[in-house]
């Protein structure tokens, strides 16, 4: 899979979805092709200069890459993704999952069912047989299973919110009050004899 193939498939799916549908997306590279990628140090210097000039930034061509990248950092805005913009054109919304949190993606549970089916039934190791096992595996994922996968994912998200709340409370209890900080640093004094 690559960005172009995924984009073509995605454009074919969009008309099949209701308006205001929310499309959950993980961070696979082919899901995350940037509309206007910001330069990195790996870019050639002349391409960084061109990118900056396209953004109406005045650039001294004698600047070194590090200086140019500082200018990039100063003007960098929120990066937009090609498929997110295409979805918006069709009155759909892409909701991106946080990186490295596959437990928040119910499709991972569905793929587990499919892969287990292929693994348990693959006895010939022939490509056409594997293709059929894959199709059969996908058909094994029922609407009821999908509903359970979604419930499980929501439960995982709720656990994460609970942990976040507990963490916030613990950090608040450990944090010194501003008066204590000021007293400790010697910037204020409660002694009236000063």
Phi and psi restraints in degrees (value plus and minus 20) as a CYANA .aco file:
   2 UNK   PHI    -159.4  -119.4
   2 UNK   PSI     154.5   194.5
   3 UNK   PHI     -78.8   -38.8
   3 UNK   PSI     -60.7   -20.7
   4 UNK   PHI     -87.9   -47.9
   4 UNK   PSI     -64.7   -24.7
   5 UNK   PHI     -83.8   -43.8
   5 UNK   PSI     -63.1   -23.1
   6 UNK   PHI     -85.0   -45.0
   6 UNK   PSI     -61.9   -21.9
   7 UNK   PHI     -79.2   -39.2
   7 UNK   PSI     -64.6   -24.6
   8 UNK   PHI     -81.3   -41.3
   8 UNK   PSI     -66.0   -26.0
   9 UNK   PHI     -82.8   -42.8
   9 UNK   PSI     -65.0   -25.0
  10 UNK   PHI     -80.5   -40.5
  10 UNK   PSI     -63.7   -23.7
  11 UNK   PHI     -82.7   -42.7
  11 UNK   PSI     -52.3   -12.3
  12 UNK   PHI     -93.0   -53.0
  12 UNK   PSI     -47.4    -7.4
  13 UNK   PHI    -101.2   -61.2
  13 UNK   PSI     -55.7   -15.7
  14 UNK   PHI     -71.1   -31.1
  14 UNK   PSI     -64.6   -24.6
  15 UNK   PHI     -85.1   -45.1
  15 UNK   PSI     -39.1     0.9
  16 UNK   PHI    -101.2   -61.2
  16 UNK   PSI     -32.6     7.4
  17 UNK   PHI    -116.0   -76.0
  17 UNK   PSI     128.3   168.3
  18 UNK   PHI     -87.1   -47.1
  18 UNK   PSI     134.4   174.4
  19 UNK   PHI     -78.3   -38.3
  19 UNK   PSI     127.7   167.7
  20 UNK   PHI      46.4    86.4
  20 UNK   PSI      -5.0    35.0
  21 UNK   PHI     -84.0   -44.0
  21 UNK   PSI     127.6   167.6
  22 UNK   PHI    -126.8   -86.8
  22 UNK   PSI     104.9   144.9
  23 UNK   PHI    -127.0   -87.0
  23 UNK   PSI      94.5   134.5
  24 UNK   PHI    -100.7   -60.7
  24 UNK   PSI     111.6   151.6
  25 UNK   PHI    -153.0  -113.0
  25 UNK   PSI     112.9   152.9
  26 UNK   PHI    -105.4   -65.4
  26 UNK   PSI    -191.0  -151.0
  27 UNK   PHI    -126.1   -86.1
  27 UNK   PSI       9.4    49.4
  28 UNK   PHI     -77.3   -37.3
  28 UNK   PSI     125.2   165.2
  29 UNK   PHI     -78.0   -38.0
  29 UNK   PSI     -57.6   -17.6
  30 UNK   PHI     -95.3   -55.3
  30 UNK   PSI     -32.4     7.6
  31 UNK   PHI    -107.8   -67.8
  31 UNK   PSI     -33.8     6.2
  32 UNK   PHI    -141.7  -101.7
  32 UNK   PSI      14.8    54.8
  33 UNK   PHI     -88.9   -48.9
  33 UNK   PSI     106.2   146.2
  34 UNK   PHI    -102.6   -62.6
  34 UNK   PSI     123.4   163.4
  35 UNK   PHI     -87.6   -47.6
  35 UNK   PSI     -64.7   -24.7
  36 UNK   PHI    -159.3  -119.3
  36 UNK   PSI      59.9    99.9
  37 UNK   PHI     -81.5   -41.5
  37 UNK   PSI     117.6   157.6
  38 UNK   PHI     -97.9   -57.9
  38 UNK   PSI     125.9   165.9
  39 UNK   PHI     -81.8   -41.8
  39 UNK   PSI     134.5   174.5
  40 UNK   PHI    -145.7  -105.7
  40 UNK   PSI     152.5   192.5
  41 UNK   PHI     -82.8   -42.8
  41 UNK   PSI     -39.0     1.0
  42 UNK   PHI     -95.1   -55.1
  42 UNK   PSI     -36.7     3.3
  43 UNK   PHI     -90.1   -50.1
  43 UNK   PSI     132.4   172.4
  44 UNK   PHI     -91.2   -51.2
  44 UNK   PSI     126.9   166.9
  45 UNK   PHI     -75.6   -35.6
  45 UNK   PSI     -65.3   -25.3
  46 UNK   PHI     -84.0   -44.0
  46 UNK   PSI     -48.9    -8.9
  47 UNK   PHI     -94.9   -54.9
  47 UNK   PSI     -55.0   -15.0
  48 UNK   PHI     -84.1   -44.1
  48 UNK   PSI     -64.7   -24.7
  49 UNK   PHI     -80.5   -40.5
  49 UNK   PSI     -64.6   -24.6
  50 UNK   PHI     -81.3   -41.3
  50 UNK   PSI     -62.9   -22.9
  51 UNK   PHI     -80.7   -40.7
  51 UNK   PSI     -65.3   -25.3
  52 UNK   PHI     -83.9   -43.9
  52 UNK   PSI     -63.9   -23.9
  53 UNK   PHI     -84.4   -44.4
  53 UNK   PSI     -55.0   -15.0
  54 UNK   PHI     -83.2   -43.2
  54 UNK   PSI     -43.2    -3.2
  55 UNK   PHI    -116.7   -76.7
  55 UNK   PSI      -5.7    34.3
  56 UNK   PHI      42.7    82.7
  56 UNK   PSI      13.0    53.0
  57 UNK   PHI    -115.5   -75.5
  57 UNK   PSI     109.1   149.1
  58 UNK   PHI     -97.1   -57.1
  58 UNK   PSI     107.2   147.2
  59 UNK   PHI    -145.8  -105.8
  59 UNK   PSI     113.6   153.6
  60 UNK   PHI    -106.2   -66.2
  60 UNK   PSI      97.8   137.8
  61 UNK   PHI     -85.8   -45.8
  61 UNK   PSI     -28.1    11.9
  62 UNK   PHI    -106.7   -66.7
  62 UNK   PSI     -27.3    12.7
  63 UNK   PHI     -83.3   -43.3
  63 UNK   PSI     126.0   166.0
  64 UNK   PHI    -104.3   -64.3
  64 UNK   PSI     144.9   184.9
  65 UNK   PHI     -73.4   -33.4
  65 UNK   PSI     -61.6   -21.6
  66 UNK   PHI     -79.7   -39.7
  66 UNK   PSI     -62.0   -22.0
  67 UNK   PHI     -87.1   -47.1
  67 UNK   PSI     -60.7   -20.7
  68 UNK   PHI     -82.4   -42.4
  68 UNK   PSI     -62.4   -22.4
  69 UNK   PHI     -85.5   -45.5
  69 UNK   PSI     -50.0   -10.0
  70 UNK   PHI     -84.5   -44.5
  70 UNK   PSI     -60.6   -20.6
  71 UNK   PHI     -84.2   -44.2
  71 UNK   PSI     -59.5   -19.5
  72 UNK   PHI     -79.6   -39.6
  72 UNK   PSI     -66.2   -26.2
  73 UNK   PHI     -81.6   -41.6
  73 UNK   PSI     -56.7   -16.7
  74 UNK   PHI     -86.4   -46.4
  74 UNK   PSI     -53.7   -13.7
  75 UNK   PHI    -125.1   -85.1
  75 UNK   PSI     -27.2    12.8
  76 UNK   PHI     -77.2   -37.2
  76 UNK   PSI     109.5   149.5
  77 UNK   PHI    -128.2   -88.2
  77 UNK   PSI    -198.5  -158.5
  78 UNK   PHI     -80.6   -40.6
  78 UNK   PSI     107.6   147.6
  79 UNK   PHI     -97.1   -57.1
  79 UNK   PSI     122.0   162.0
  80 UNK   PHI    -128.9   -88.9
  80 UNK   PSI     128.6   168.6
  81 UNK   PHI    -126.8   -86.8
  81 UNK   PSI     123.6   163.6
  82 UNK   PHI     -75.4   -35.4
  82 UNK   PSI     -68.5   -28.5
  83 UNK   PHI     -92.1   -52.1
  83 UNK   PSI     -50.1   -10.1
  84 UNK   PHI     -82.5   -42.5
  84 UNK   PSI     -63.6   -23.6
  85 UNK   PHI     -86.7   -46.7
  85 UNK   PSI     -61.4   -21.4
  86 UNK   PHI     -82.9   -42.9
  86 UNK   PSI     -60.3   -20.3
  87 UNK   PHI     -82.9   -42.9
  87 UNK   PSI     -63.3   -23.3
  88 UNK   PHI     -81.3   -41.3
  88 UNK   PSI     -57.4   -17.4
  89 UNK   PHI     -80.2   -40.2
  89 UNK   PSI     -48.5    -8.5
  90 UNK   PHI    -119.5   -79.5
  90 UNK   PSI      -5.2    34.8
  91 UNK   PHI      41.8    81.8
  91 UNK   PSI      21.5    61.5
  92 UNK   PHI    -144.9  -104.9
  92 UNK   PSI     141.8   181.8
  93 UNK   PHI    -144.7  -104.7
  93 UNK   PSI     112.8   152.8
  94 UNK   PHI    -117.2   -77.2
  94 UNK   PSI     104.8   144.8
  95 UNK   PHI    -126.5   -86.5
  95 UNK   PSI      95.6   135.6
  96 UNK   PHI    -111.4   -71.4
  96 UNK   PSI     111.6   151.6
  97 UNK   PHI     -95.1   -55.1
  97 UNK   PSI     131.8   171.8
  98 UNK   PHI     -84.4   -44.4
  98 UNK   PSI     125.4   165.4
  99 UNK   PHI     -78.4   -38.4
  99 UNK   PSI     125.9   165.9
 100 UNK   PHI      44.2    84.2
 100 UNK   PSI       7.8    47.8
 101 UNK   PHI    -145.8  -105.8
 101 UNK   PSI      44.5    84.5
 102 UNK   PHI     -83.8   -43.8
 102 UNK   PSI     -41.2    -1.2
 103 UNK   PHI     -87.8   -47.8
 103 UNK   PSI     -31.6     8.4
 104 UNK   PHI    -114.7   -74.7
 104 UNK   PSI     -11.5    28.5
 105 UNK   PHI    -140.0  -100.0
 105 UNK   PSI      86.2   126.2
 106 UNK   PHI     -82.3   -42.3
 106 UNK   PSI     -41.3    -1.3
 107 UNK   PHI     -83.4   -43.4
 107 UNK   PSI     -46.8    -6.8
 108 UNK   PHI     -83.0   -43.0
 108 UNK   PSI     -57.0   -17.0
 109 UNK   PHI     -89.5   -49.5
 109 UNK   PSI     -58.2   -18.2
 110 UNK   PHI     -85.3   -45.3
 110 UNK   PSI     -63.9   -23.9
 111 UNK   PHI     -82.3   -42.3
 111 UNK   PSI     -52.8   -12.8
 112 UNK   PHI     -81.0   -41.0
 112 UNK   PSI     -62.1   -22.1
 113 UNK   PHI     -82.9   -42.9
 113 UNK   PSI     -65.5   -25.5
 114 UNK   PHI     -83.3   -43.3
 114 UNK   PSI     -68.5   -28.5
 115 UNK   PHI     -84.5   -44.5
 115 UNK   PSI     -58.2   -18.2
 116 UNK   PHI     -84.6   -44.6
 116 UNK   PSI     -59.1   -19.1
 117 UNK   PHI     -81.1   -41.1
 117 UNK   PSI     -66.5   -26.5
 118 UNK   PHI     -83.5   -43.5
 118 UNK   PSI     -65.4   -25.4
 119 UNK   PHI     -81.2   -41.2
 119 UNK   PSI     -64.0   -24.0
 120 UNK   PHI     -93.8   -53.8
 120 UNK   PSI     -44.7    -4.7
 121 UNK   PHI    -131.4   -91.4
 121 UNK   PSI     -18.7    21.3
 122 UNK   PHI    -102.9   -62.9
 122 UNK   PSI      78.5   118.5
 123 UNK   PHI    -131.5   -91.5
 123 UNK   PSI     -40.2    -0.2
 124 UNK   PHI    -117.0   -77.0
 124 UNK   PSI     -45.4    -5.4
 125 UNK   PHI      41.1    81.1
 125 UNK   PSI       2.7    42.7
 126 UNK   PHI    -112.0   -72.0
 126 UNK   PSI     124.1   164.1
 127 UNK   PHI     -77.9   -37.9
 127 UNK   PSI     -66.0   -26.0
 128 UNK   PHI     -84.0   -44.0
 128 UNK   PSI     -56.9   -16.9
 129 UNK   PHI     -87.1   -47.1
 129 UNK   PSI     -61.4   -21.4
 130 UNK   PHI     -83.1   -43.1
 130 UNK   PSI     -60.0   -20.0
 131 UNK   PHI     -79.7   -39.7
 131 UNK   PSI     -64.3   -24.3
 132 UNK   PHI     -86.5   -46.5
 132 UNK   PSI     -59.4   -19.4
 133 UNK   PHI     -82.4   -42.4
 133 UNK   PSI     -57.1   -17.1
 134 UNK   PHI     -83.7   -43.7
 134 UNK   PSI     -66.5   -26.5
 135 UNK   PHI     -80.7   -40.7
 135 UNK   PSI     -65.1   -25.1
 136 UNK   PHI     -82.1   -42.1
 136 UNK   PSI     -60.4   -20.4
 137 UNK   PHI     -82.9   -42.9
 137 UNK   PSI     -61.5   -21.5
 138 UNK   PHI     -83.2   -43.2
 138 UNK   PSI     -60.6   -20.6
 139 UNK   PHI     -87.6   -47.6
 139 UNK   PSI     -40.6    -0.6
 140 UNK   PHI     -92.0   -52.0
 140 UNK   PSI     -40.5    -0.5
 141 UNK   PHI    -100.7   -60.7
 141 UNK   PSI      82.6   122.6
 142 UNK   PHI    -106.9   -66.9
 142 UNK   PSI     144.0   184.0
 143 UNK   PHI     -77.4   -37.4
 143 UNK   PSI     -55.5   -15.5
 144 UNK   PHI     -86.2   -46.2
 144 UNK   PSI     -61.0   -21.0
 145 UNK   PHI     -82.6   -42.6
 145 UNK   PSI     -64.2   -24.2
 146 UNK   PHI     -80.5   -40.5
 146 UNK   PSI     -61.5   -21.5
 147 UNK   PHI     -80.4   -40.4
 147 UNK   PSI     -61.6   -21.6
 148 UNK   PHI     -86.7   -46.7
 148 UNK   PSI     -59.3   -19.3
 149 UNK   PHI     -81.8   -41.8
 149 UNK   PSI     -61.1   -21.1
 150 UNK   PHI     -86.2   -46.2
 150 UNK   PSI     -63.8   -23.8
 151 UNK   PHI     -79.6   -39.6
 151 UNK   PSI     -63.0   -23.0
 152 UNK   PHI     -81.9   -41.9
 152 UNK   PSI     -62.8   -22.8
 153 UNK   PHI     -83.4   -43.4
 153 UNK   PSI     -62.9   -22.9
 154 UNK   PHI     -82.5   -42.5
 154 UNK   PSI     -59.6   -19.6
 155 UNK   PHI     -81.4   -41.4
 155 UNK   PSI     -62.1   -22.1
 156 UNK   PHI     -82.9   -42.9
 156 UNK   PSI     -62.0   -22.0
 157 UNK   PHI     -83.8   -43.8
 157 UNK   PSI     -62.5   -22.5
 158 UNK   PHI     -80.0   -40.0
 158 UNK   PSI     -61.3   -21.3
 159 UNK   PHI     -80.0   -40.0
 159 UNK   PSI     -61.5   -21.5
 160 UNK   PHI     -83.9   -43.9
 160 UNK   PSI     -60.6   -20.6
 161 UNK   PHI     -84.1   -44.1
 161 UNK   PSI     -60.2   -20.2
 162 UNK   PHI     -81.8   -41.8
 162 UNK   PSI     -64.6   -24.6
 163 UNK   PHI     -82.3   -42.3
 163 UNK   PSI     -60.6   -20.6
 164 UNK   PHI     -81.4   -41.4
 164 UNK   PSI     -62.5   -22.5
 165 UNK   PHI     -84.9   -44.9
 165 UNK   PSI     -63.8   -23.8
 166 UNK   PHI     -82.4   -42.4
 166 UNK   PSI     -63.1   -23.1
 167 UNK   PHI     -80.6   -40.6
 167 UNK   PSI     -64.9   -24.9
 168 UNK   PHI     -79.3   -39.3
 168 UNK   PSI     -65.3   -25.3
 169 UNK   PHI     -82.4   -42.4
 169 UNK   PSI     -63.5   -23.5
 170 UNK   PHI     -84.5   -44.5
 170 UNK   PSI     -61.9   -21.9
 171 UNK   PHI     -86.2   -46.2
 171 UNK   PSI     -57.0   -17.0
 172 UNK   PHI     -83.6   -43.6
 172 UNK   PSI     -59.6   -19.6
 173 UNK   PHI     -87.3   -47.3
 173 UNK   PSI     -53.5   -13.5
 174 UNK   PHI    -102.4   -62.4
 174 UNK   PSI     -44.4    -4.4
 175 UNK   PHI     -92.4   -52.4
 175 UNK   PSI     111.6   151.6
 176 UNK   PHI     -91.6   -51.6
 176 UNK   PSI     131.5   171.5
 177 UNK   PHI     -92.0   -52.0
 177 UNK   PSI     142.6   182.6
 178 UNK   PHI     -84.3   -44.3
 178 UNK   PSI     -52.6   -12.6
 179 UNK   PHI     -84.9   -44.9
 179 UNK   PSI     -61.9   -21.9
 180 UNK   PHI     -83.2   -43.2
 180 UNK   PSI     -60.9   -20.9
 181 UNK   PHI     -82.0   -42.0
 181 UNK   PSI     -65.9   -25.9
 182 UNK   PHI     -85.0   -45.0
 182 UNK   PSI     -60.4   -20.4
 183 UNK   PHI     -84.5   -44.5
 183 UNK   PSI     -63.0   -23.0
 184 UNK   PHI     -84.5   -44.5
 184 UNK   PSI     -58.1   -18.1
 185 UNK   PHI    -100.0   -60.0
 185 UNK   PSI     -29.6    10.4
 186 UNK   PHI      63.7   103.7
 186 UNK   PSI      -8.9    31.1
 187 UNK   PHI    -101.8   -61.8
 187 UNK   PSI     -39.4     0.6
 188 UNK   PHI    -151.0  -111.0
 188 UNK   PSI     144.7   184.7
 189 UNK   PHI    -163.4  -123.4
 189 UNK   PSI     118.1   158.1
 190 UNK   PHI    -116.0   -76.0
 190 UNK   PSI     -23.1    16.9
 191 UNK   PHI    -103.8   -63.8
 191 UNK   PSI     100.7   140.7
 192 UNK   PHI     -95.3   -55.3
 192 UNK   PSI     -28.6    11.4
 193 UNK   PHI    -102.1   -62.1
 193 UNK   PSI     -24.5    15.5
